[in-house]
Amino acid sequence: MVLREFCALHDLSIAHGDASVKIEGLALDSRKAAPGYAFFAIAGTFSDGHDYIGSAIQNGAIAIFCTRLPDAPDDGITYVEVGGSMRRIVSAAADYFYNSPSRELKIVGVTGTNGKSSVVTLLHDLFTGMGIKSGLLSTIENKVGDVILKSTLTTPDPIQLHRLLRRMKDEDCGYCFMEVSSHALDQDRVADLSFHIAAFTNLSHDHIGYHGSFDAYIAAKKKLFDALSDQATALINVDDRRGRIMVQNCEANIKTMSISGLADYRARILENGPAGLHLVVDQTEMHSPLMGRFNAYNLLTVYAIGMIAGLPAKETLRILSSMGAPPGRFEAIRDPKKDVTFIVDYAHTPDALRNVLEAIRKTKKKQARTITVVGCGGNRDRGKRPAMGKLAAVLSDFVILTSDNPRDEDPEEIIADMAKGIPADAASEVLKIVSREEAIRTAYALADKDSIVLVAGKGHEDYQEIKGERRPFHDQTIIRHLLKPA
């Protein structure tokens, strides 16, 4: 990438240095800068990239994109002064540097509060089962074909994102299925992607601490659909009243799906129980081992996207009927010694927790107890904490409030916020245990025959984030160790 050519395309001025330098790589983190790289100094919430310009130069950066010039620019370094959004320029630069891979792949983006990970994982497995090599970008993991790559963000930063997409294309992937988070949309991480299909699952209370209001959260999600071209397709869940809002003034071809009304793609639940879901999907019956109404929506979304992509309906339903849940999404771990079942689920919003607990209620034996272990993340929306506590207490027989990812907050204060939602008549059936491992152990000790223990909030995560440090922690590992023979 020749710096002058990129700058000319985006009306950027070279404030200091040689405009003809050739850029060999891009970096947002000064520690990842290398010889020949361009470094983008972004002023964030907790740190300012301008403070790390010197570090980037020491590591070999030859060009600096910044919103304010240093008092004494380094000789031999080219500085590009950015007057508008730096995040937008990073996205444009990544797209330009990696030769617009999203225009060569068919990108399917899925947004919404709940269901994103399950939908994109099922899509990847479906298309793979059809013999179509595809990529996956999700909270759980990233994949290029069958090669698994570590995932750290729901949606990667623009540089990593375009690098992954280029790798997918170079390795002959035809599709990429990706979660599109509200943070990514707000921060322009996907601003220069060309989406083939964009799907909306649902919207509920989440990330309000980041966005400031529910209206701002809705507006962030809507950005995905506002940017679609008239060659793309928008798929919306019209059972969620915000589905129609997503596609207001949308230029794409609009398709709808529903479980409760008229739509382009429809499903009807015939049975929802321990054996899974028995559905009628577009007039064809199918069975899935997945449980819960929320999974009926996930399956319908995957089916609808498959139909939009031109997959054969009969084969699509056959493959879907054999698929299990992704890791940490209603993942069952059975203990035959005590006849107790653990359910590990990522549910970290009120709607997701309600969905999982209602699915358990319909699954468990009549006299069986539900014990819920649940926490809330720190430095996140405090408004949902009482709702999470209330739902857990109302829909469970016993609740243990514990730590999730407390981050920089005191976990006891987070638990206290959750406890404010507990109804007075349920308070005697609630314990507060800060240690998540101890909470899981206590839940198992309290469980009797046929009990179901829900461990909610972390799902696939293999860490706890405490005071800026990610410490190893995996709910499933704790549970399996607990169930080992003495």
VEXDREN-2710 file (C-alpha; in Angstrom, 1 decimal):
% VEXDREN-2710
k/r/px/py/pz
1/MET/0.0/0.0/0.0
2/VAL/1.5/3.3/-1.1
3/LEU/0.6/5.9/1.5
4/ARG/0.0/8.7/-1.0
5/GLU/-2.5/6.7/-3.0
6/PHE/-4.6/5.8/0.0
7/CYS/-4.5/9.3/1.4
8/ALA/-5.6/10.8/-1.9
9/LEU/-8.7/8.5/-1.9
10/HIS/-9.8/9.8/1.5
11/ASP/-8.7/13.4/1.2
12/LEU/-6.1/13.0/4.0
13/SER/-3.2/15.4/4.2
14/ILE/0.5/14.4/4.8
15/ALA/1.5/16.7/7.6
16/HIS/5.1/15.7/7.8
17/GLY/7.5/13.3/5.9
18/ASP/7.6/11.3/2.7
19/ALA/4.2/10.6/1.2
20/SER/5.6/7.9/-1.2
21/VAL/6.5/5.4/1.5
22/LYS/5.1/1.9/1.0
23/ILE/3.2/0.4/4.0
24/GLU/4.0/-3.2/4.8
25/GLY/1.4/-3.6/7.7
26/LEU/-1.1/-1.9/9.9
27/ALA/-1.2/-1.7/13.7
28/LEU/-3.6/-0.3/16.4
29/ASP/-1.4/-1.6/19.2
30/SER/2.1/-0.1/19.3
31/ARG/3.4/-3.4/20.5
32/LYS/2.3/-5.0/17.3
33/ALA/4.0/-2.4/15.1
34/ALA/6.9/-3.7/13.0
35/PRO/9.3/-2.4/10.4
36/GLY/7.4/-0.7/7.5
37/TYR/4.1/-0.5/9.5
38/ALA/1.5/2.3/9.8
39/PHE/0.3/3.0/13.3
40/PHE/-3.1/4.5/14.1
41/ALA/-3.3/6.6/17.2
42/ILE/-6.9/6.3/18.5
43/ALA/-8.0/8.2/21.6
44/GLY/-10.1/5.6/23.5
45/THR/-12.0/5.5/26.7
46/PHE/-9.2/4.2/28.9
47/SER/-6.0/5.0/26.9
48/ASP/-4.9/7.4/24.1
49/GLY/-2.9/6.0/21.2
50/HIS/-1.1/9.3/20.8
51/ASP/0.8/8.4/24.1
52/TYR/2.2/5.3/22.3
53/ILE/3.5/6.9/19.1
54/GLY/7.1/6.7/20.3
55/SER/6.7/3.0/21.2
56/ALA/5.3/2.3/17.7
57/ILE/8.2/4.1/16.0
58/GLN/10.7/2.2/18.2
59/ASN/9.1/-1.0/16.9
60/GLY/9.6/0.0/13.3
61/ALA/6.5/2.0/12.3
62/ILE/7.3/4.4/9.5
63/ALA/3.9/6.2/9.2
64/ILE/1.7/7.6/12.0
65/PHE/-2.0/8.4/11.5
66/CYS/-3.0/10.8/14.3
67/THR/-5.6/13.5/15.1
68/ARG/-3.0/15.8/16.6
69/LEU/0.7/16.1/15.7
70/PRO/3.5/15.7/18.2
71/ASP/5.3/19.0/19.1
72/ALA/8.5/17.6/17.5
73/PRO/7.7/15.1/14.7
74/ASP/10.4/12.5/14.2
75/ASP/12.6/12.8/11.2
76/GLY/12.2/10.0/8.7
77/ILE/8.6/9.3/9.9
78/THR/5.6/10.3/7.9
79/TYR/2.6/11.8/9.8
80/VAL/-0.9/11.8/8.4
81/GLU/-3.3/14.2/10.2
82/VAL/-6.8/12.9/10.4
83/GLY/-9.5/15.5/10.9
84/GLY/-12.5/13.2/11.0
85/SER/-13.2/9.8/12.6
86/MET/-9.9/7.9/13.2
87/ARG/-11.9/4.6/13.6
88/ARG/-13.5/5.2/10.2
89/ILE/-10.0/5.7/8.6
90/VAL/-8.7/2.5/10.2
91/SER/-11.5/0.5/8.7
92/ALA/-10.9/2.1/5.3
93/ALA/-7.2/1.5/5.5
94/ALA/-7.7/-2.2/6.4
95/ASP/-10.1/-2.7/3.6
96/TYR/-7.7/-1.0/1.1
97/PHE/-4.6/-2.8/2.4
98/TYR/-6.1/-6.3/2.2
99/ASN/-7.8/-5.6/-1.2
100/SER/-11.4/-5.6/-0.1
101/PRO/-11.8/-9.3/0.7
102/SER/-15.5/-8.8/1.7
103/ARG/-16.3/-8.1/-1.9
104/GLU/-14.9/-11.4/-3.0
105/LEU/-16.6/-13.5/-0.2
106/LYS/-20.3/-13.7/0.6
107/ILE/-20.5/-12.2/4.1
108/VAL/-23.4/-13.1/6.3
109/GLY/-23.7/-10.9/9.4
110/VAL/-26.0/-11.7/12.3
111/THR/-26.9/-9.1/14.9
112/GLY/-29.2/-9.0/17.9
113/THR/-29.0/-9.3/21.6
114/ASN/-29.3/-13.1/21.8
115/GLY/-28.6/-16.0/19.5
116/LYS/-25.8/-14.6/17.4
117/SER/-23.2/-17.2/18.3
118/SER/-25.5/-20.1/18.0
119/VAL/-26.8/-18.9/14.6
120/VAL/-23.4/-18.3/13.0
121/THR/-22.0/-21.6/14.4
122/LEU/-24.9/-23.6/13.1
123/LEU/-24.6/-21.8/9.7
124/HIS/-20.9/-22.7/9.5
125/ASP/-21.7/-26.3/10.3
126/LEU/-24.6/-26.4/7.8
127/PHE/-22.7/-25.0/4.9
128/THR/-19.7/-27.2/5.7
129/GLY/-22.1/-30.2/5.7
130/MET/-23.2/-29.1/2.2
131/GLY/-19.5/-29.2/1.1
132/ILE/-19.2/-25.4/1.0
133/LYS/-15.9/-24.2/2.6
134/SER/-16.7/-21.3/4.9
135/GLY/-15.2/-19.0/7.5
136/LEU/-16.6/-18.2/11.0
137/LEU/-16.2/-15.2/13.2
138/SER/-17.9/-15.6/16.6
139/THR/-17.6/-15.0/20.3
140/ILE/-16.8/-18.7/20.7
141/GLU/-14.1/-19.1/18.1
142/ASN/-13.0/-18.1/14.6
143/LYS/-12.5/-20.6/11.8
144/VAL/-11.1/-20.7/8.4
145/GLY/-12.6/-23.8/7.0
146/ASP/-12.0/-26.4/9.8
147/VAL/-9.0/-24.6/11.2
148/ILE/-9.9/-23.1/14.6
149/LEU/-8.4/-19.7/15.7
150/LYS/-8.7/-18.1/19.1
151/SER/-11.5/-15.5/19.4
152/THR/-11.1/-12.6/21.8
153/LEU/-13.9/-10.2/20.7
154/THR/-17.4/-10.8/19.3
155/THR/-16.3/-8.8/16.3
156/PRO/-12.6/-8.3/15.7
157/ASP/-10.9/-4.9/15.2
158/PRO/-10.9/-3.8/11.5
159/ILE/-7.3/-4.8/10.9
160/GLN/-7.7/-8.3/12.3
161/LEU/-11.1/-8.6/10.6
162/HIS/-9.9/-7.8/7.1
163/ARG/-6.8/-10.0/7.6
164/LEU/-9.0/-12.9/8.5
165/LEU/-11.3/-12.3/5.6
166/ARG/-8.4/-12.2/3.2
167/ARG/-7.1/-15.5/4.6
168/MET/-10.6/-17.0/4.2
169/LYS/-10.7/-15.9/0.5
170/ASP/-7.1/-17.0/-0.2
171/GLU/-8.0/-20.4/1.3
172/ASP/-11.0/-20.8/-1.0
173/CYS/-13.8/-20.1/1.4
174/GLY/-17.0/-19.1/-0.3
175/TYR/-18.9/-17.7/2.7
176/CYS/-18.1/-16.0/6.0
177/PHE/-20.6/-16.2/8.9
178/MET/-20.0/-13.5/11.5
179/GLU/-21.5/-12.1/14.6
180/VAL/-21.9/-8.3/14.4
181/SER/-22.0/-6.7/17.8
182/SER/-23.4/-3.3/18.7
183/HIS/-19.9/-2.2/19.8
184/ALA/-18.5/-3.1/16.4
185/LEU/-21.2/-1.1/14.6
186/ASP/-20.8/1.9/16.9
187/GLN/-17.0/1.8/16.5
188/ASP/-17.1/1.4/12.7
189/ARG/-15.3/-1.9/12.8
190/VAL/-17.4/-3.3/10.0
191/ALA/-17.9/0.0/8.1
192/ASP/-16.1/-1.1/5.0
193/LEU/-17.6/-4.6/4.7
194/SER/-19.9/-5.5/1.9
195/PHE/-22.6/-7.8/3.4
196/HIS/-24.4/-10.3/1.3
197/ILE/-27.0/-11.1/4.0
198/ALA/-27.7/-9.4/7.3
199/ALA/-30.0/-11.0/9.9
200/PHE/-31.7/-9.6/13.0
201/THR/-32.5/-12.1/15.7
202/ASN/-34.0/-10.0/18.6
203/LEU/-33.3/-7.0/20.9
204/SER/-33.5/-6.8/24.6
205/HIS/-31.8/-5.0/27.5
206/ASP/-28.0/-5.2/27.1
207/HIS/-24.9/-3.0/26.8
208/ILE/-26.9/0.1/28.0
209/GLY/-23.9/1.1/30.1
210/TYR/-21.8/1.4/26.9
211/HIS/-24.4/3.0/24.6
212/GLY/-26.0/5.3/27.2
213/SER/-29.6/4.5/26.3
214/PHE/-31.8/1.8/24.8
215/ASP/-32.5/4.1/21.8
216/ALA/-28.7/4.4/21.2
217/TYR/-28.4/0.6/21.4
218/ILE/-31.2/0.2/18.8
219/ALA/-29.5/2.9/16.6
220/ALA/-26.2/1.0/16.7
221/LYS/-27.8/-2.3/15.6
222/LYS/-29.7/-0.5/12.8
223/LYS/-26.4/0.8/11.3
224/LEU/-25.9/-2.7/9.9
225/PHE/-29.1/-2.5/7.8
226/ASP/-28.7/1.1/6.9
227/ALA/-25.4/0.4/5.1
228/LEU/-26.7/-2.6/3.0
229/SER/-26.8/-2.2/-0.7
230/ASP/-29.7/-2.9/-3.0
231/GLN/-27.9/-6.1/-4.0
232/ALA/-28.0/-7.5/-0.4
233/THR/-30.7/-9.2/1.6
234/ALA/-32.0/-8.2/5.1
235/LEU/-33.6/-10.9/7.2
236/ILE/-35.6/-9.8/10.2
237/ASN/-37.5/-11.5/13.0
238/VAL/-40.9/-9.9/12.9
239/ASP/-42.0/-11.4/16.2
240/ASP/-39.7/-8.8/17.8
241/ARG/-41.3/-5.5/17.4
242/ARG/-38.0/-3.8/16.7
243/GLY/-37.4/-6.0/13.6
244/ARG/-39.3/-3.6/11.4
245/ILE/-37.4/-0.7/12.8
246/MET/-34.1/-2.3/11.7
247/VAL/-35.1/-2.1/8.0
248/GLN/-36.7/1.3/7.9
249/ASN/-35.1/3.1/4.9
250/CYS/-33.1/0.0/4.1
251/GLU/-32.2/-0.4/0.4
252/ALA/-31.8/-4.2/0.6
253/ASN/-34.2/-6.9/-0.3
254/ILE/-36.2/-7.5/2.9
255/LYS/-37.2/-11.0/4.0
256/THR/-39.1/-11.9/7.2
257/MET/-39.3/-14.8/9.6
258/SER/-41.8/-15.7/12.4
259/ILE/-42.9/-18.4/14.7
260/SER/-46.2/-16.7/15.7
261/GLY/-47.4/-15.0/12.5
262/LEU/-47.2/-14.5/8.8
263/ALA/-43.7/-14.2/7.3
264/ASP/-41.6/-15.3/4.3
265/TYR/-40.1/-18.1/6.5
266/ARG/-42.2/-19.7/9.2
267/ALA/-41.8/-22.3/11.9
268/ARG/-44.3/-23.8/14.3
269/ILE/-43.5/-25.6/17.5
270/LEU/-45.3/-29.0/17.8
271/GLU/-43.3/-30.2/20.8
272/ASN/-40.7/-28.7/23.0
273/GLY/-39.4/-31.1/25.7
274/PRO/-36.5/-33.2/27.0
275/ALA/-36.1/-34.9/23.6
276/GLY/-35.7/-31.6/21.8
277/LEU/-37.8/-29.6/19.4
278/HIS/-40.4/-31.0/17.0
279/LEU/-41.1/-28.3/14.4
280/VAL/-42.9/-27.6/11.2
281/VAL/-40.6/-25.4/9.1
282/ASP/-42.2/-24.1/5.9
283/GLN/-44.7/-27.0/5.9
284/THR/-42.1/-29.7/6.5
285/GLU/-41.7/-31.4/9.9
286/MET/-38.3/-31.8/11.5
287/HIS/-36.8/-32.8/14.8
288/SER/-33.9/-31.2/16.6
289/PRO/-32.1/-32.3/19.7
290/LEU/-31.9/-28.6/20.7
291/MET/-34.4/-27.5/23.3
292/GLY/-36.3/-24.3/24.0
293/ARG/-38.3/-21.8/22.1
294/PHE/-35.2/-19.6/21.6
295/ASN/-33.5/-22.5/19.7
296/ALA/-36.6/-22.7/17.5
297/TYR/-35.8/-19.1/16.5
298/ASN/-32.1/-20.0/16.0
299/LEU/-33.0/-22.9/13.7
300/LEU/-35.5/-20.9/11.7
301/THR/-32.9/-18.1/11.2
302/VAL/-30.4/-20.6/9.9
303/TYR/-32.9/-22.3/7.7
304/ALA/-34.0/-18.9/6.2
305/ILE/-30.5/-17.8/5.5
306/GLY/-29.9/-21.2/3.8
307/MET/-32.9/-20.6/1.6
308/ILE/-31.8/-17.1/0.7
309/ALA/-28.4/-18.5/-0.2
310/GLY/-30.0/-21.1/-2.5
311/LEU/-29.5/-24.3/-0.5
312/PRO/-31.9/-27.2/-1.1
313/ALA/-34.6/-27.1/1.6
314/LYS/-34.8/-30.9/2.2
315/GLU/-31.1/-31.3/2.7
316/THR/-30.9/-28.2/4.9
317/LEU/-33.5/-29.6/7.3
318/ARG/-31.9/-33.0/7.3
319/ILE/-28.5/-31.5/8.4
320/LEU/-30.1/-29.1/10.9
321/SER/-31.9/-32.0/12.5
322/SER/-28.6/-33.7/13.4
323/MET/-26.9/-30.6/15.0
324/GLY/-26.2/-30.2/18.7
325/ALA/-25.7/-27.0/20.6
326/PRO/-22.5/-24.9/20.3
327/PRO/-20.1/-24.9/23.3
328/GLY/-21.6/-23.1/26.3
329/ARG/-25.0/-22.8/24.7
330/PHE/-27.4/-24.9/26.7
331/GLU/-24.6/-27.4/27.1
332/ALA/-25.6/-30.4/29.3
333/ILE/-23.3/-32.3/31.6
334/ARG/-24.9/-35.3/33.2
335/ASP/-23.9/-36.8/36.6
336/PRO/-25.2/-40.4/36.7
337/LYS/-24.2/-40.8/40.4
338/LYS/-26.7/-38.4/41.7
339/ASP/-29.0/-38.2/38.7
340/VAL/-28.2/-34.5/38.4
341/THR/-27.8/-32.5/35.2
342/PHE/-25.7/-29.4/34.8
343/ILE/-26.7/-26.9/32.1
344/VAL/-23.9/-24.4/31.2
345/ASP/-25.2/-21.4/29.2
346/TYR/-23.9/-18.0/28.2
347/ALA/-27.1/-16.3/29.3
348/HIS/-26.0/-12.9/30.5
349/THR/-29.1/-10.8/29.7
350/PRO/-32.5/-10.9/31.3
351/ASP/-34.1/-12.2/28.1
352/ALA/-31.5/-14.9/27.7
353/LEU/-31.8/-16.0/31.3
354/ARG/-35.6/-16.2/31.0
355/ASN/-35.3/-18.2/27.8
356/VAL/-33.0/-20.8/29.4
357/LEU/-34.9/-21.1/32.6
358/GLU/-38.2/-21.5/30.8
359/ALA/-36.6/-24.2/28.6
360/ILE/-35.4/-26.0/31.7
361/ARG/-38.9/-25.7/33.3
362/LYS/-40.4/-27.5/30.2
363/THR/-37.6/-30.1/30.2
364/LYS/-37.2/-31.2/33.8
365/LYS/-39.3/-33.8/35.6
366/LYS/-42.3/-32.4/37.4
367/GLN/-40.9/-32.7/41.0
368/ALA/-37.3/-31.9/40.0
369/ARG/-35.7/-28.8/41.4
370/THR/-33.9/-26.1/39.4
371/ILE/-30.8/-24.6/41.1
372/THR/-29.3/-21.5/39.4
373/VAL/-25.8/-20.2/39.7
374/VAL/-25.6/-16.7/38.1
375/GLY/-23.7/-13.5/38.3
376/CYS/-23.3/-10.2/36.3
377/GLY/-20.3/-8.6/34.7
378/GLY/-18.6/-5.6/36.2
379/ASN/-18.2/-2.3/34.4
380/ARG/-21.3/-3.1/32.4
381/ASP/-25.0/-2.1/32.5
382/ARG/-26.0/-2.0/36.2
383/GLY/-29.6/-1.6/35.3
384/LYS/-30.1/-5.2/34.3
385/ARG/-28.6/-6.7/37.5
386/PRO/-31.9/-6.5/39.7
387/ALA/-33.8/-8.0/36.7
388/MET/-31.3/-10.9/36.5
389/GLY/-31.7/-11.5/40.2
390/LYS/-35.5/-11.4/40.1
391/LEU/-35.7/-13.8/37.1
392/ALA/-33.4/-16.3/38.6
393/ALA/-35.4/-16.3/41.9
394/VAL/-38.8/-16.4/40.3
395/LEU/-38.0/-19.2/37.7
396/SER/-35.7/-21.3/40.0
397/ASP/-36.2/-23.2/43.2
398/PHE/-32.9/-22.1/44.6
399/VAL/-30.4/-19.4/43.5
400/ILE/-26.7/-18.8/44.2
401/LEU/-25.6/-15.3/43.3
402/THR/-21.9/-15.3/42.5
403/SER/-19.1/-13.7/40.4
404/ASP/-19.1/-13.5/36.6
405/ASN/-16.4/-11.2/35.2
406/PRO/-16.2/-8.6/37.9
407/ARG/-13.5/-6.6/36.0
408/ASP/-12.8/-3.5/38.1
409/GLU/-15.8/-3.7/40.3
410/ASP/-16.2/-5.3/43.8
411/PRO/-18.0/-8.6/43.1
412/GLU/-19.9/-8.2/46.4
413/GLU/-21.4/-4.9/45.2
414/ILE/-22.4/-6.5/41.9
415/ILE/-24.1/-9.3/43.9
416/ALA/-25.8/-6.7/46.1
417/ASP/-27.2/-5.0/43.0
418/MET/-28.6/-8.4/41.8
419/ALA/-30.1/-9.1/45.2
420/LYS/-32.2/-5.9/45.0
421/GLY/-34.4/-7.6/42.5
422/ILE/-35.1/-10.7/44.7
423/PRO/-38.7/-10.8/45.9
424/ALA/-39.1/-10.8/49.7
425/ASP/-40.8/-14.2/49.7
426/ALA/-37.8/-15.8/47.8
427/ALA/-35.0/-14.3/49.9
428/SER/-34.6/-17.5/52.0
429/GLU/-33.9/-19.5/48.9
430/VAL/-30.9/-17.4/47.9
431/LEU/-27.2/-17.7/48.8
432/LYS/-24.5/-15.2/48.0
433/ILE/-21.1/-16.8/47.3
434/VAL/-18.4/-14.6/45.7
435/SER/-16.2/-17.5/44.6
436/ARG/-17.7/-18.9/41.4
437/GLU/-16.0/-22.3/42.0
438/GLU/-17.4/-22.5/45.5
439/ALA/-20.8/-21.5/44.2
440/ILE/-20.8/-24.3/41.7
441/ARG/-19.7/-26.8/44.3
442/THR/-22.4/-25.6/46.7
443/ALA/-25.1/-26.0/44.0
444/TYR/-24.0/-29.6/43.4
445/ALA/-24.0/-30.3/47.2
446/LEU/-27.6/-28.9/47.4
447/ALA/-28.8/-30.9/44.3
448/ASP/-30.8/-34.1/44.8
449/LYS/-32.1/-36.7/42.4
450/ASP/-33.3/-35.2/39.0
451/SER/-32.2/-31.7/39.9
452/ILE/-31.0/-29.4/37.1
453/VAL/-28.2/-27.0/38.0
454/LEU/-28.0/-24.0/35.6
455/VAL/-24.6/-22.3/35.6
456/ALA/-25.3/-19.1/33.7
457/GLY/-23.4/-16.2/32.3
458/LYS/-20.0/-17.4/31.0
459/GLY/-20.8/-20.3/28.6
460/HIS/-17.8/-21.0/26.5
461/GLU/-15.4/-18.5/28.3
462/ASP/-12.3/-20.1/29.8
463/TYR/-11.3/-17.1/32.0
464/GLN/-12.5/-14.7/34.7
465/GLU/-11.6/-11.0/34.2
466/ILE/-10.6/-9.5/37.5
467/LYS/-8.8/-6.2/38.0
468/GLY/-7.6/-6.1/34.4
469/GLU/-6.3/-9.6/34.5
470/ARG/-7.8/-12.7/32.7
471/ARG/-7.4/-15.6/35.1
472/PRO/-8.0/-19.2/33.9
473/PHE/-11.6/-20.3/34.8
474/HIS/-13.9/-22.6/32.9
475/ASP/-17.3/-23.6/34.3
476/GLN/-17.3/-26.9/32.4
477/THR/-13.9/-27.9/33.7
478/ILE/-14.9/-27.2/37.3
479/ILE/-18.1/-29.2/36.9
480/ARG/-16.3/-32.2/35.2
481/HIS/-13.6/-32.2/38.0
482/LEU/-16.4/-32.1/40.6
483/LEU/-18.1/-35.2/39.0
484/LYS/-15.0/-37.3/38.8
485/PRO/-15.1/-40.5/40.9
486/ALA/-13.3/-40.0/44.2
END
